[in-house]
Amino acid sequence: MYVTVVPNRSSPPAILLRESYRDGGKVKNRTLANLSHWPAERIEGLRQLLRGEWRAGSLSGRRLEESFEVVRSRPHGHVAAVVGTLRRLGLDTLLASRRSRQRELCVALIAARILEPCSKLATARGFDPHTQLSTLGEVLGVEAADEDDLYAAMDWLLPRQGRIEEQLAQRHLGEGTFVLYDVTSTYFEGRRCPLARLGHSRDGKKGKLQIVFGLLTNAEGCPVAVEVFEGNTGDPRTVASQVEKLRERFGLKRLVLVGDRGMLTAARIREDLKPAEGIAWVTALRSPAIRKLVEGGALQLSLFDERDLAEIVSPDYPGERLIVCKNPLLAVERARKRAELLQCTERDLDKIAAATRRRRKPLKGVEKIALRVGKVLGRFKVGKHFRLEIQKTSFRFERDEARIAREVALDGIYVIRTSVPKEALASEEAVRTYKSLALVERAFRSLKSVDLHVRPIHHRLADRVRSHVLLCMLAYYVEWHMRRALAPMLFDDEDKAGAESLRSSIVAPARRSPSAARKASSKRTEEGAVVHSFQTLLKDLATLVKNHNRTKDASALSFDKVTTPTPLQQRAFDLLGVSTWM
């Protein structure tokens, strides 16, 4: 800190308390307080104090720590990192071109979802000066907001979703681009939302109402758009709206839609994709379709005697390419899992058979026995591999070895289905493109459990649910960019090319790059710093605090001062291209 005099043409000069700081490798200055109203002797005393001089009877007659007191300290570094990145990305102006209270509240909700995901009530309390958990409310000027203000901001945001997504598409999608699409579900607390339905729960929450939402990303996993559906909506039923969105709203005339085999079914390709001129696809075949290829002679298993990838043709897929792959490690894993499930099923079925033979109160009745058997088969999902014989007073079962053998023959085999010509997409690239759906799965993990905690959903109104999911998607947009910038400091692998070079083929499992492997084993970066996860790095940045200081003399001069970042913290800010001061 230092005292400086700033000339003012027609008025007395301004006397300012300032400090220097570093921003993106440049040294800048900021004003902490205006001292123009101070008497000259007090200003001189402060100058001496800041220079470390000591003179009895002056302001500097006390040591620096004795002359000032810290009134309050608030975690700040993580706020500066997130809000700074959000603004650098222009996400605030993407919400609305002009600054407004509603816009700043939405920015605060997005940032809070990354910093401390919680209910809207708890989020509002985190903004309040009396209960704040960080400087977020102060930085964005929303300290007085309550939960009703946040709900109103969510209502303001939702009608802007279409325009926001269109601008994101302009940034991250283009003609001929690959678009990744996948669907997940998340559960509800409460039973009054019209979107909430019982359906296939990917969260394992049986009996819980849920919603379904689909996420569109670019080929690198950067989120572009999200759509919420009723909780009983099947994955294939969501495809048509995405095709319309990409073509009509985003104006893309040529694109390649990448979706998993449960999404881009034969019916959806026939009814939604083929009629849409300019849309190609990359997906995979389900097990029954693969078995049909083998039984029909189109797929010879001997192809895999000396290689793990080949292209075949089939009259059932005119104008399309089928790329068949075999992963031996996947085959071993599937065989192991099948064996375990078969053993567990046999164990429980043996108990039922024994119950029919016991002397006291034996299990009787076809319906009672069948009910017990059905529960076992439903639990382990391998009932198709057993022959069952249920009588009124007995129960017998045995493995269907022939059926098991037919399935074993297909272990580790998968088939990529695409309409993209070979000259535009090589076989290996088609496989790599399909595997990139793992990037969307990573987004779902971050959204649902790891970072952003979209679940459980407590909102009652359908539009509030949609707005909540949109806010979480926008938060992931910021996090995605932060992770890429901070990759050298995280366990994340920033050397994708190095990782790919270690694979014997595209079919082989993914490998870490040498640099990522070194980080994982040593827990140190190339510079010798501690390696972080994204969340622990945010916690480290939160130890950079903004102190509210004031003098202990009668003037009670007050000002804010951000503590000096550690080398690790400064490295994070440099990588993000943002400043600690906001």
Beta strands, then each sheet from edge to edge (+ up, - down):
strand 1: 2-6
strand 2: 14-23
strand 3: 26-34
strand 4: 68-75
strand 5: 177-187
strand 6: 210-217
strand 7: 223-230
strand 8: 255-258
strand 9: 279-284
strand 10: 309-312
strand 11: 321-326
strand 12: 386-390
strand 13: 395-399
strand 14: 413-418
strand 15: 545-551
strand 16: 558-562
sheet 1: 1+ 2- 3+
sheet 2: 4+ 15- 16+
sheet 3: 7+ 6- 5+ 8+ 9+ 14- 11+ 10-
sheet 4: 12+ 13-
end
